Amino acid sequence: MKNSYEEMLKDCNQQLSFVKVEFERDLDTLHKWMHEDHVIPYWNLNFTKEKFAVHLKKALADTHQTLYLGCLDSIPMSYWESYWVKGDIIEDYYESEEGDQGIHLLIGDPDYLGKGLALPFLRAMVKFQLLTSTTKKVMAEPDIRNAKMIYLFEKCGFTPIKEIELPDKTALLMSCTRGNFERTWKYGEATIYL
């Protein structure tokens, strides 16, 4: 797997990386994760493999987003959707700007839950998104019922804006500006592969 981004987690001397999703390689892993008890209530993609394959092909063909696996020491453990707000439903819920990006995520493998990894991975993905010079903010819209995810976004530097009704959920619209992120975190060593 060719990494798009990587950095070392200094606390545990492990490598965090993001690699672009590939249909053939990742279909089984992602399909399995969508059937995990902690994922089902918030993603609602616990389809048959055939139906999920159609969904994944469509998502991979969507040019306004890029799908990634989050890996720890090259082992996939999470799923990430990095998307451009322009052209997404979310742009209608706030005054979006050219360059704004959004983020969706899940820790797929339950063996990695409760290990303190979600925040370093989220911080790394936001840092990766902010490497785009035109991106001044990153948006998120976690399910309003998902208190753990909302807390995680707040710890990363996201600020709640308002509750919104989306077709598949009631969400809390949140924003992390470049300035707030830079005040919250110091940029560490990272390698970017474009």
Order of alpha helices (4+ residues) and beta strands (2+ residues): beta-beta-alpha-alpha-alpha-beta-beta-beta-alpha-beta-alpha-beta-beta-alpha-beta
